[in-house]
Amino acid sequence: MPVSAAPEPTTDIVRIQNPVTGQTVGSVPRDTPVAVTDLLAQMSRERPGLRIEERSEVLHAAATALHQQRERFARLISDEAGTCAKEALREVQRASRNLTVAAEEALRTHGEALQIDASGRERIAITLHEPVGLVCAITPFNRPLNQVVVKVAPAIAAGAPVIVKPSERTPLSAIAFIELLHSMGLPPLAAAVTTGLPTDVGATLLESPLIDMVTFTGSADTGAALAKQIGLKKTLMELGGNDPLIVLEDADLERTADIAAAGAFSNAGQSCRGVKRIIVVEDVADRLARLIAERARKLKLGDIYDPRTDVGAMISAEAAERVLDRCDRAVAEGAELVCGGTREGPIMVPTVLDRVSAQSRLVTKETLGPVAPILRVRDIEHALQVANGTVYGLQAGVMTKDLERFMFLARHLRCGAVNFDEGPQFESPHIPFGGVKHSGLGREGIRWAIREMSTVKTVVLPSGAGALR
């Protein structure tokens, strides 16, 4: 879709502003329900698409091209999301890896043959994996490129056409990525972008009978509201969380502090699988709080385009103020401010809070900001109780050397993944990703998302000698 660097003042466009400078860095069309309906009709008619080998080739080519253009895409991410340069470059590299994995997994998508006995007759059942149909992918502002890639790449691998509705704050990366796919040989109507506002086109997308599946990443509240509109369409939702890092007495505290700081402060804390709660046994809490604060104070803030900057901007000054308000409320409830607790516009100083109440809104809700809240517990059973005591259940990390105690937690934590001696921010394109409770429905992760975007058809044939005569 066309993007202009110097938009004319008109209500038919959406201007994209850099969160730090406030400068307009691009503009996109403000699509209407009629335009979206027409696009959906065209995409729905344009089937079937490329053969599976061709889809794999497109994805491989896109991975290579994205790597070659990594500086350009990283700059787009920084421009529209305020992400610091090193984080933006890391996001592009992750996106390129996800494309490569999708290209490989596309070739591994196959059914199976089952010998069965039905009513005394030998039969053979063959399962076929077919595209689910037209997919609507709704993506958030944080990680504006990779959040698109992890939905679009599996759809392409599965052979399903996909229309992307990126956040109205950060559509530039999505548009550039879809254009890159087209330049690599993907048919124009196999993937498209709509840049209408949610209030303009949201209902059109969700309620259209031409949409067969909706995949959404965002808040639990928004996901619940969308579910009422989606109806009986297939749904894949990643709804965030308040992921715990559980620290037991035998943990390597220096390493734990490194993991906690990286998980809490990377991407300015705007990550669904980041460290949102540090649940630490009382005996080691004092030292761990000091170590995390040491790391927080060393992080460099400032120019988001400086490759030495560690922490970039949040998506807006208003978002940073909301996080600071939660921190202030936590302090009023008895928490101790160890470091941070200030902001300059959308750039929030990495903040460490100790003795946070397990009932504080800072940790019962998903808080997207560079905050490391420390919750003190008596023992492993208390840690488990606190960790399971919210409506979320995405991922968890457990810092310990004791495999038996880790397995106790792994069996009883209510979440989608538990990581041994590692943080909840652990990720790989080769494993399933998703949560339980209010953290979502279904699983992402390339192979699992391909399955979600496919349907299984069973074909039953006669079997045995002379069966087809």
C-alpha angles and dihedrals in degrees: 000000000000117000121189124201093208108037123197115240102263137132089232093077138058114224117218115215132195106245093221104043100024089225120143107251097178146331136230134195118274096229121213130221089252092053092048093048090052091049092049090051091052093047092047092054094047100086145166103034136188124338115257093257090052092050090052091050092051091051093048091049091048091051091053094045093048091052090049091050095041095123092053094049093044089054091052090052092050092046097053104028103030090237114160115252098252092050092046092051090048089053092053091050091051090050091052091051091050090053091051092050091048090052090053096043091051089067091049094056106112142134131232141237120237126194107218141173114225119181092337094309125112112239137170120221119204121196118211125194111219131178113272090228131248111000125205112205117195113191135187134231098256112088091002095188104040094043087060094044095053089057103035098043095056090045091054091046090052092047094244120140112234135202115200125211104189123190110285086232096058113026099129097083092048093051093047091049095050089048089052090053091052091050088054092057105273109143112252094244095047089079130012140165130226117198101189120131116262090246090054104044108008097098091042091058099041098043099039113120087216092067112087100180138018122206114188137178118192144083124337092239092054091044091054091051092048092049090063090057098041096062117179097349117122109268136199114184131180104189105176130240150210096256118202129222103203114204119196127194096264096052121126095248097197091055091041090055090051091051093044093050093046092048096045101041107031114111087011088292092295098132129112092215097042125117104280100161128029104203106191133176110249095240094068101027098099094055095042092052090054093048094050091047090052090056093045092054092052095057115109120231131182131065106047090203093055107101089217094061113108103188123040132188130298115239092269143353088250091057091051091049091052091053092048090050090056090050091051091050090050090054090049087054092055107278121138120233105223098176141339120022097151138092142194108213108305093344109096122194111240105264132206120195123185130199092023115176115245086228095055116120087230089073106021090061129048106269113195104199142089096282130133108197114191118208116190121217136182101231146331094292091052090048090054092049093051094044092053093042099096136068092251131085114170112128138335137195127208122201109205141108092220109097093188093056090044090054090051089057094040090056095047105036111101102222142100098257138013120198124206116228089344137091129263088251090075111125143171131175088227098064132066117263125199144089148238133240110017093346094087154279126275129355136284124195112114101269093041094045090053088056091048090052093051135071125215118231120191120212115192120202135178115264137200134048114336092000096140098044 
